[in-house]
């Protein structure tokens, strides 16, 4: 359920923005603000996987909670700094390279996004514990209400109050995230009281130290940082390519649809972490992941049928004119990205379950190097539209990461 409802919120809200005044400007500014925030939030995403793997008792949950609070506080500081109008304007104009009219809309969005680290960490922390103890139903309900609340807040702000579309979207997502976090917190209280032991004697003492936890978490954090840090580079490449303003507006719409079809594959790595303990489990879960990937790819292929694409991007998403045509032509490039996400999740989960996360970090370095080189080559030597360049570079980078991850998984020594 969470793999359906949670990612559905972004394309629905994008459709609301597309119906606002000056949608191209709102979508572009919204995309840039998110691209600056994601590198600061991304290190926190790996905490959920560590919690799923290591939350064996109350003592470990307390230790993991302290670490998550500290890291979310650290991430808040640079977001607050970037919310200063003069700082944001300089970054958006001189680093990303977007026009002043797009940069001017960003500071209010960043001000709201200051709350994002603590809210997202809280939600992921409780989600990880619920998955660990087999009580994940609340995650699906939380995702459903995340969708409902975000739509219920964003549409009135945009259509009735006529508040700028990008700001309305971020306010809506923030309120919805608070509701989601509260929903997954409630069942955690019951699990904490009834199912979680005070201290698991079978869990080694050396694994309880903050040093060991951080050793397992650090490669995931580095991988997430590298994965997200490239996003501003993507925005900069789009801004320096032909058709930049339309491409900046079309990019978040195409990516949101891609995310809709890949988030369940991203979440699947928690299943891998929980299930893969020996090679027989690895083979069993691999079969499951391949089946889900095939079904997802078939669904995506149906979406690229011309009449279906025209309905999705026109009638459903509210795009028209050149931006709609650009999105329709660009979307087929992205249909391989969810399949690559499935492979990444499978290999991530396998390496985490075997407590061998170093390969994740190294594979992320490969991805970012290949992706940046592809973007540089596209800007310097080609005349490819910015949207198409961004999607092609993303697919090539993801493929290189999956190949590297596969190498590290093949080196594992399995329990019999």
Backbone torsions as a table, in degrees:
resi	resn	phi	psi	omega
1	UNK	NA	-43.5	-179.3
2	UNK	-63.8	-32.0	179.0
3	UNK	-69.5	-13.1	176.8
4	UNK	-99.6	-54.2	-170.6
5	UNK	-74.3	-41.6	-175.6
6	UNK	-62.2	-51.9	-179.4
7	UNK	-72.0	-18.8	-179.7
8	UNK	-66.3	-24.2	-177.3
9	UNK	-61.4	-41.4	-175.4
10	UNK	-65.0	-50.6	177.6
11	UNK	-63.6	-32.6	177.7
12	UNK	-65.4	-44.4	178.9
13	UNK	-68.3	-36.8	175.1
14	UNK	-59.9	-36.6	177.0
15	UNK	-64.5	-36.4	176.4
16	UNK	-66.3	-43.3	178.7
17	UNK	-62.1	-38.4	-179.0
18	UNK	-63.4	-19.1	179.5
19	UNK	-97.9	3.1	178.8
20	UNK	-85.5	173.6	173.7
21	UNK	-67.5	136.9	178.5
22	UNK	52.3	60.5	-174.9
23	UNK	-63.9	-34.2	-179.6
24	UNK	-59.9	-42.5	-179.5
25	UNK	-66.6	-43.2	-179.4
26	UNK	-65.1	-45.5	-179.8
27	UNK	-64.0	-39.8	-179.4
28	UNK	-66.8	-45.2	-178.9
29	UNK	-67.0	-37.0	177.0
30	UNK	-63.8	-42.2	178.9
31	UNK	-64.1	-42.5	-179.0
32	UNK	-66.5	-44.1	-180.0
33	UNK	-60.5	-42.8	177.9
34	UNK	-65.2	-38.6	-178.0
35	UNK	-65.2	-28.2	177.6
36	UNK	-80.6	-27.1	-177.0
37	UNK	-85.6	-37.1	-175.1
38	UNK	-56.5	-40.7	178.1
39	UNK	-60.6	-25.7	179.6
40	UNK	-85.8	-27.7	178.2
41	UNK	-86.1	-29.2	-170.7
42	UNK	-58.6	-36.5	178.5
43	UNK	-60.9	-23.9	-177.7
44	UNK	-77.7	-21.5	-176.5
45	UNK	-63.3	-34.4	-178.8
46	UNK	-68.5	-15.6	179.9
47	UNK	-62.6	-34.3	-179.0
48	UNK	-61.2	-41.0	179.4
49	UNK	-67.0	-38.6	178.3
50	UNK	-66.3	-40.0	177.5
51	UNK	-62.4	-45.8	178.6
52	UNK	-57.9	-38.9	-176.7
53	UNK	-77.0	-34.3	-166.1
54	UNK	-118.3	-1.8	-177.7
55	UNK	-80.4	68.5	-172.6
56	UNK	-87.8	-19.1	-178.8
57	UNK	-161.3	177.6	-177.1
58	UNK	-63.5	-35.5	179.8
59	UNK	-62.4	-45.4	179.7
60	UNK	-69.9	-36.3	178.0
61	UNK	-62.6	-39.9	177.3
62	UNK	-64.1	-45.1	-179.7
63	UNK	-63.0	-43.6	178.4
64	UNK	-65.0	-36.3	178.4
65	UNK	-63.7	-41.2	178.2
66	UNK	-61.6	-44.7	-179.3
67	UNK	-63.9	-42.1	-179.1
68	UNK	-65.6	-38.2	177.9
69	UNK	-64.7	-44.0	-179.9
70	UNK	-62.3	-46.2	-177.3
71	UNK	-67.7	-37.0	177.9
72	UNK	-67.6	-35.8	175.9
73	UNK	-64.4	-40.4	178.3
74	UNK	-63.0	-41.0	-178.3
75	UNK	-68.3	-25.5	-178.5
76	UNK	-68.0	-33.2	-173.3
77	UNK	-60.7	-53.9	-179.4
78	UNK	-65.8	-29.3	176.5
79	UNK	-66.1	-42.0	177.1
80	UNK	-62.3	-38.9	178.5
81	UNK	-65.4	-41.9	-179.9
82	UNK	-69.1	-18.6	178.6
83	UNK	-75.1	-14.3	175.6
84	UNK	-63.9	124.2	-172.6
85	UNK	-52.5	-44.2	-177.8
86	UNK	-67.0	-36.7	178.6
87	UNK	-67.4	-47.1	-179.7
88	UNK	-61.6	-43.5	-179.4
89	UNK	-60.3	-40.8	-179.4
90	UNK	-66.2	-45.2	-179.3
91	UNK	-62.9	-48.4	-175.8
92	UNK	-64.8	-38.4	-175.7
93	UNK	-83.5	-45.9	-172.3
94	UNK	-90.4	-30.7	-179.1
95	UNK	-93.0	-54.2	-180.0
96	UNK	-75.9	-40.2	178.3
97	UNK	90.2	23.8	179.9
98	UNK	-87.0	157.7	178.8
99	UNK	-64.2	160.6	-177.3
100	UNK	-62.7	-33.7	-178.2
101	UNK	-66.8	-29.0	174.9
102	UNK	-78.1	-43.0	-178.6
103	UNK	-63.0	-32.4	-175.2
104	UNK	-65.2	-23.2	-177.2
105	UNK	-85.9	-7.3	-171.3
106	UNK	-77.2	-41.9	-173.5
107	UNK	-54.3	-43.1	177.3
108	UNK	-61.1	-35.4	177.4
109	UNK	-64.9	-43.9	-180.0
110	UNK	-64.0	-33.4	178.8
111	UNK	-61.6	-42.3	177.4
112	UNK	-69.0	-37.2	-176.9
113	UNK	-70.3	-8.2	175.0
114	UNK	-57.1	-31.6	-178.2
115	UNK	-79.8	-10.4	-171.9
116	UNK	-60.9	-42.5	-176.9
117	UNK	-58.3	-50.8	-175.4
118	UNK	-68.0	-37.2	-179.3
119	UNK	-67.9	-46.3	-177.8
120	UNK	-68.6	-36.8	177.8
121	UNK	-65.5	-42.8	179.7
122	UNK	-60.7	-46.0	179.9
123	UNK	-62.0	-47.3	-179.5
124	UNK	-65.1	-35.7	-180.0
125	UNK	-62.0	-50.1	-179.0
126	UNK	-71.8	-32.9	174.9
127	UNK	-60.6	-44.5	-179.8
128	UNK	-59.3	-40.9	179.4
129	UNK	-68.3	-42.0	179.3
130	UNK	-61.8	-41.6	178.0
131	UNK	-65.1	-41.6	-179.2
132	UNK	-56.6	-38.6	-174.4
133	UNK	-105.9	17.9	171.2
134	UNK	69.1	31.7	178.8
135	UNK	-126.0	60.7	-172.9
136	UNK	-90.6	-0.8	-177.7
137	UNK	-59.0	-36.7	-179.3
138	UNK	-62.7	-27.0	178.6
139	UNK	-64.7	-41.5	177.3
140	UNK	-64.6	-42.7	177.5
141	UNK	-64.1	-40.1	177.8
142	UNK	-61.3	-41.7	178.8
143	UNK	-64.6	-38.7	178.2
144	UNK	-61.8	-47.7	-179.6
145	UNK	-71.5	-25.9	172.2
146	UNK	-59.9	-45.6	177.9
147	UNK	-63.9	-48.0	-176.9
148	UNK	-61.6	-47.6	-176.9
149	UNK	-67.5	-42.6	-179.3
150	UNK	-61.8	-41.4	178.1
151	UNK	-68.6	-42.9	-178.5
152	UNK	-63.8	-27.8	178.9
153	UNK	-88.1	-44.4	-172.1
154	UNK	-69.9	-46.4	-174.7
155	UNK	-61.6	-46.6	176.4
156	UNK	-62.7	-38.0	179.3
157	UNK	-62.1	-40.0	-176.7
158	UNK	-80.4	-46.5	-171.1
159	UNK	-88.5	-35.9	-177.7
160	UNK	-96.2	-49.8	-178.0
161	UNK	-83.0	-14.8	178.3
162	UNK	57.3	38.9	173.7
163	UNK	-81.1	147.3	-176.8
164	UNK	-49.9	137.6	-169.5
165	UNK	-62.3	-44.8	-178.9
166	UNK	-64.0	-43.3	178.3
167	UNK	-64.2	-41.8	178.5
168	UNK	-59.4	-42.0	-179.4
169	UNK	-62.9	-44.8	-176.8
170	UNK	-69.4	-38.4	174.9
171	UNK	-61.5	-43.3	-179.6
172	UNK	-63.3	-44.9	179.6
173	UNK	-64.6	-35.2	-179.8
174	UNK	-66.7	-47.9	178.6
175	UNK	-62.5	-42.7	179.6
176	UNK	-64.0	-35.2	178.7
177	UNK	-66.5	-36.7	176.5
178	UNK	-62.7	-44.2	178.4
179	UNK	-62.1	-43.9	179.4
180	UNK	-60.0	-46.5	-179.8
181	UNK	-61.4	-39.9	179.6
182	UNK	-65.4	-38.4	-178.3
183	UNK	-66.3	-39.8	179.6
184	UNK	-79.9	-17.5	177.2
185	UNK	-72.9	-36.2	-174.7
186	UNK	-59.7	-52.5	179.3
187	UNK	-68.8	-24.1	176.7
188	UNK	-58.7	-36.7	-178.9
189	UNK	-60.9	-42.8	178.7
190	UNK	-67.7	-41.4	177.6
191	UNK	-62.6	-42.0	-179.2
192	UNK	-59.6	-37.8	-177.5
193	UNK	-78.9	-38.0	-168.2
194	UNK	-103.2	-27.9	-170.0
195	UNK	-115.7	-29.3	-170.8
196	UNK	-89.1	124.1	178.5
197	UNK	-71.9	158.0	177.3
198	UNK	-65.2	-44.4	179.5
199	UNK	-153.1	126.2	-179.8
200	UNK	-88.3	113.3	-176.5
201	UNK	-67.8	-19.2	-178.7
202	UNK	-82.6	-11.6	179.8
203	UNK	-88.0	121.3	-172.1
204	UNK	-61.3	142.1	-178.7
205	UNK	-62.6	-35.1	-177.9
206	UNK	-66.1	-21.2	178.6
207	UNK	-82.9	-5.3	-179.5
208	UNK	-87.9	-12.5	-177.2
209	UNK	-71.9	150.6	176.2
210	UNK	-62.0	-32.2	179.8
211	UNK	-62.4	-42.9	-179.6
212	UNK	-68.4	-42.7	178.9
213	UNK	-59.2	-46.6	-179.2
214	UNK	-67.1	-31.6	177.5
215	UNK	-63.8	-39.7	177.4
216	UNK	-72.9	-34.3	-175.5
217	UNK	-80.5	-34.4	-172.0
218	UNK	-54.7	-47.4	178.6
219	UNK	-60.9	-34.9	177.3
220	UNK	-66.6	-40.6	179.1
221	UNK	-64.2	-45.9	179.3
222	UNK	-61.6	-43.5	178.5
223	UNK	-59.7	-45.2	-179.6
224	UNK	-65.5	-40.8	178.3
225	UNK	-61.4	-47.0	-179.7
226	UNK	-63.3	-40.4	-179.4
227	UNK	-63.4	-39.3	-176.6
228	UNK	-87.5	-30.2	-178.9
229	UNK	-62.7	-27.5	-179.9
230	UNK	-70.7	-17.0	-178.2
231	UNK	-61.7	-47.0	173.8
232	UNK	-60.3	-31.1	176.5
233	UNK	-65.9	-39.7	176.1
234	UNK	-60.8	-46.0	179.0
235	UNK	-60.7	-41.8	179.4
236	UNK	-64.3	-39.6	178.3
237	UNK	-65.5	-41.7	177.3
238	UNK	-61.4	-43.6	-178.0
239	UNK	-63.7	-22.5	-178.1
240	UNK	-103.8	11.4	-179.4
241	UNK	-111.2	165.0	178.4
242	UNK	-59.4	143.6	178.9
243	UNK	66.1	39.1	-168.9
244	UNK	-64.0	-42.7	-174.6
245	UNK	-67.3	-43.6	177.0
246	UNK	-66.3	-38.4	179.9
247	UNK	-65.4	-40.6	177.6
248	UNK	-63.1	-33.2	178.7
249	UNK	-77.4	-38.0	-178.2
250	UNK	-75.6	-29.8	-174.6
251	UNK	-56.9	-51.0	-178.9
252	UNK	-64.6	-27.7	178.5
253	UNK	-69.0	-47.5	179.3
254	UNK	-64.3	-42.9	-179.4
255	UNK	-65.2	-37.7	-179.8
256	UNK	-65.3	-37.1	176.1
257	UNK	-68.9	-38.3	176.4
258	UNK	-63.5	-42.5	178.8
259	UNK	-62.9	-34.7	177.8
260	UNK	-58.0	-34.7	-177.0
261	UNK	-98.3	6.4	-179.9
262	UNK	-124.9	-12.9	-174.0
263	UNK	-66.7	-33.6	177.2
264	UNK	-66.4	-28.7	176.9
265	UNK	-75.6	-34.2	174.0
266	UNK	-65.0	-45.5	-179.2
267	UNK	-66.0	-23.2	-177.4
268	UNK	-63.3	-19.4	-179.9
269	UNK	-65.1	-24.1	175.6
270	UNK	-68.5	-34.0	174.0
271	UNK	-64.9	-41.5	178.9
272	UNK	-61.5	-45.5	-179.8
273	UNK	-59.1	-43.8	-176.1
274	UNK	-73.7	-27.7	-171.3
275	UNK	-102.9	-33.0	-170.9
276	UNK	-84.4	99.7	176.4
277	UNK	-115.6	-22.8	178.8
278	UNK	-141.7	171.3	-174.4
279	UNK	-63.5	-34.2	178.3
280	UNK	-61.3	-39.4	176.6
281	UNK	-65.8	-38.8	179.0
282	UNK	-57.6	-46.2	-179.7
283	UNK	-65.5	-41.4	-179.2
284	UNK	-63.8	-47.2	-179.0
285	UNK	-69.4	-34.8	177.2
286	UNK	-59.4	-41.3	178.9
287	UNK	-61.7	-41.9	178.4
288	UNK	-63.4	-44.9	-178.4
289	UNK	-64.5	-38.7	178.4
290	UNK	-63.5	-42.0	179.9
291	UNK	-62.3	-46.0	179.9
292	UNK	-64.2	-39.1	179.9
293	UNK	-64.3	-42.0	179.0
294	UNK	-62.6	-45.4	179.2
295	UNK	-61.7	-41.9	179.4
296	UNK	-64.1	-42.3	-179.1
297	UNK	-65.9	-39.7	176.5
298	UNK	-61.1	-42.2	177.7
299	UNK	-60.7	-42.7	179.4
300	UNK	-66.0	-39.7	178.6
301	UNK	-62.0	-35.1	176.3
302	UNK	-65.8	-32.0	-178.3
303	UNK	-72.1	-19.1	-179.5
304	UNK	-90.8	-1.1	171.2
305	UNK	-58.6	130.1	-171.9
306	UNK	-49.7	-46.7	-178.3
307	UNK	-66.7	-35.7	178.3
308	UNK	-68.8	-45.2	178.6
309	UNK	-60.9	-41.9	179.5
310	UNK	-62.0	-38.6	179.2
311	UNK	-70.1	-42.5	-178.0
312	UNK	-63.3	-53.5	-174.6
313	UNK	-79.5	-24.9	179.8
314	UNK	-92.1	-71.6	-176.3
315	UNK	-66.4	-47.4	-174.5
316	UNK	-77.3	-50.1	-176.2
317	UNK	-85.1	-15.2	175.9
318	UNK	80.2	14.5	178.3
319	UNK	-83.2	153.0	175.2
320	UNK	-147.1	167.9	175.8
321	UNK	65.4	-142.2	-173.6
322	UNK	-65.7	-35.8	-177.9
323	UNK	-67.2	-36.5	177.5
324	UNK	-66.4	-44.8	-179.6
325	UNK	-62.8	-38.9	179.0
326	UNK	-64.7	-43.1	179.7
327	UNK	-64.4	-40.7	179.8
328	UNK	-63.5	-42.2	-179.2
329	UNK	-72.5	-29.7	-177.5
330	UNK	-82.1	-28.8	-172.9
331	UNK	-60.2	-39.2	178.7
332	UNK	-57.9	-27.3	178.0
333	UNK	-64.2	-30.4	-172.0
334	UNK	-87.4	-3.7	-172.3
335	UNK	-70.1	-17.1	177.7
336	UNK	-84.0	-15.1	-173.5
337	UNK	-64.7	-43.5	177.2
338	UNK	-60.5	-38.1	178.2
339	UNK	-63.0	-39.4	176.8
340	UNK	-67.4	-33.9	175.4
341	UNK	-63.3	-38.7	178.4
342	UNK	-61.8	-44.5	178.3
343	UNK	-63.3	-43.0	179.0
344	UNK	-61.1	-45.4	-179.0
345	UNK	-62.7	-41.3	179.9
346	UNK	-63.0	-46.2	-179.4
347	UNK	-71.2	-39.5	175.4
348	UNK	-56.4	-53.9	-177.0
349	UNK	-59.8	-38.9	178.9
350	UNK	-63.6	-46.9	-179.0
351	UNK	-66.3	-38.0	178.1
352	UNK	-66.4	-43.3	-178.7
353	UNK	-64.2	-27.8	179.7
354	UNK	-95.5	9.0	177.5
355	UNK	54.7	44.3	179.6
356	UNK	-134.6	70.6	-171.2
357	UNK	-90.0	-4.6	-178.2
358	UNK	-59.4	-35.8	180.0
359	UNK	-64.1	-28.2	178.7
360	UNK	-63.1	-43.7	179.0
361	UNK	-63.2	-46.9	-177.8
362	UNK	-64.2	-39.2	178.2
363	UNK	-65.2	-34.0	177.9
364	UNK	-65.9	-36.6	175.4
365	UNK	-61.7	-41.0	177.7
366	UNK	-61.1	-45.9	-178.6
367	UNK	-59.0	-50.2	-174.9
368	UNK	-67.4	-35.5	178.8
369	UNK	-64.5	-47.4	-179.7
370	UNK	-64.2	-41.5	-177.1
371	UNK	-67.1	-45.1	-179.7
372	UNK	-65.3	-41.7	177.2
373	UNK	-61.4	-38.6	177.9
374	UNK	-64.8	-42.1	179.2
375	UNK	-65.8	-44.8	179.8
376	UNK	-60.8	-45.1	179.7
377	UNK	-62.8	-40.3	-179.7
378	UNK	-65.0	-40.6	179.7
379	UNK	-72.5	-41.6	-173.3
380	UNK	-77.0	-36.8	-170.1
381	UNK	-117.3	-9.5	-176.9
382	UNK	-118.8	168.8	175.4
383	UNK	-118.9	33.7	-177.6
384	UNK	-75.9	139.4	175.7
385	UNK	-54.8	143.6	-174.4
386	UNK	-59.1	-37.3	179.2
387	UNK	-64.4	-47.0	-178.4
388	UNK	-65.4	-40.9	178.3
389	UNK	-60.5	-44.9	-178.6
390	UNK	-62.2	-43.0	-178.2
391	UNK	-69.8	-40.5	178.5
392	UNK	-64.6	-45.5	179.8
393	UNK	-62.5	-38.8	178.2
394	UNK	-62.8	-45.4	-179.5
395	UNK	-64.0	-42.9	179.5
396	UNK	-65.0	-42.8	178.7
397	UNK	-63.1	-43.3	178.8
398	UNK	-62.6	-40.8	179.2
399	UNK	-62.5	-43.3	179.9
400	UNK	-63.9	-37.2	177.9
401	UNK	-65.5	-42.8	-179.7
402	UNK	-63.0	-39.1	177.4
403	UNK	-62.1	-44.3	179.6
404	UNK	-64.8	-42.4	178.4
405	UNK	-61.6	-39.7	179.1
406	UNK	-59.9	-39.0	178.7
407	UNK	-60.5	-44.7	-178.2
408	UNK	-70.0	-35.3	177.9
409	UNK	-65.9	-37.8	179.5
410	UNK	-65.3	-21.2	-179.4
411	UNK	-85.9	-6.0	-177.1
412	UNK	-65.3	147.6	172.2
413	UNK	-102.7	117.2	-172.0
414	UNK	-93.6	150.1	170.0
415	UNK	-72.6	145.5	178.9
416	UNK	-90.7	NA	NA
